[in-house]
Amino acid sequence: MSETTRYYDTGKRKSAIARVWLIPGSGQFVINKLPLDRYFPLETQQSMVQEPFHLTDTSDQFDALVTVRGGGVTGQAGAIRHGVAKALLRVDPEYRLALKRQGFLTRDPRVKERKKYGQKKARKRFQYSKR
């Protein structure tokens, strides 16, 4: 593995799309030009993003450069995790079984249901008045 080798893949969750580049390095995480702890202040989101690295024992072997757009904070964290897992698969195909068992390679298909006319939201209705 040479120093110029880059592994790229995309991850998606809800309406968030993450582009992930893995570069051989010391384990730094940069998301939209910010360090991981500044972009995701909550510990749960930080650990969610790093789960694929911990699972494959590669947390100190790669630097991750990420650009993520759309969605909310949790959706972006899920998109980054999906992208990192897919990029790690390009590094070594033998990681596939472990990543697949944890469900990191499967794109979560759940998205927000559309609002229907005659209702307040997707399923919530206006209050019924008998009189």
N, C-alpha and C positions, 0 to 999 in steps of 0.2 A: 504494500500500500504506500504510494508516494505522497508527498506533501501537497501536491496539486490536486489530489483526488477529492472530488466533491460528490456527495450523494444527495439527490433532490427528489422530493415527492410532495404531494399535496394531501391535506387532510380536510375533512368537512364534518360539520355538526350543526344542526339547525340551519341558520342562514350564515354561519361563519365559515370562512375559507382561509386555511393557513397554508402558506408556502414554506417548506422546511428545507434548509440546506445543512447537511452534516459535513463538517470539515475535521480532519484529524487534529486534535488539540488537547486541552487540559480540562474540559468539562464546563466551559462557560456557556451561558444561555443568554442570547440577546433577542428580544422580541420588539419589533418596531423601533429599533435603535435604543431600547431601554433594557437594563439588566432585569433578570427574572423577578427579583424581589421588589423592584419598583413597579413593574407592569402588573404583577399579581401580588398584592399585599397579603392576601389570605394564604395561610399555610396549606390549606386543603387544595387550592388551585395549583400551588407550586408543586406539591407532591403528585398531583394528578398528571401534570405535564411531564414529570421526570420518571413516572412509572415504567415506561418501556426501557429506559436506560438501566434502572435498578433490576428489572427482571432479567435482562441479558448481561448484566455485569459489565456494562460499557460506559458507565457514568463519567469516568475520568479519561476516556479515550477520544471523545468527540466534542467539538464546539458546535452549538446549534445556532444558526442564524435563521430567524423566523420573521416573516411578514404576515400579519393576520388582519383580515377586514371583515366587517359585518357582524351581526349578532350581538349578544351580550357577553359578559365576562365568562360565565360558565360555558357557554357555547364555544367561545374562543379557546378556552382551556381544553375542551374536548376535541376541537379541530386540531389543535397543536399535538395532542397526544396521538391522534389518528395519523397525522403526518409524520411524526417522529417514528412511529412503529413501522409505517410503510417504507420510510427511508432506511431504517435499520435492516429491513428485509433485503434491500439492495446491497447493503454492506456484506451480509452473510445470510444466504438462504436457509441455513440451519436454525436460525432464530424463529422460523415460521411456526413450528409446533407450539413453542412456549407463548408466543404472541397471540396465536390463534386461540389457544385455550383460555387466555384471559379476556378475549374479545376485543383486543386492540386493533385488529385488522378489519373488523366489520364496521361499516359506516352505519351509525345510528340513524335509522330512517325517520324517526319521529320529528315532525315539523309542526308549526302552529297551524291549527285548523282555521279556515277562512270564516269571516263573519257572514252570517246569512241575513237577508233582508227581512224586516218585520221582527227582528230580535235585537237585543242589546249587544251580544257578542256571538261567538260561534254556537253556543248552546244555551246561554242564559236568555230568558225571555223577559218581556216587559210584564209588569205585575198585572194579573187578571183582576178585573173589577166586576163583580156580579151585578151591582146596582150603581 
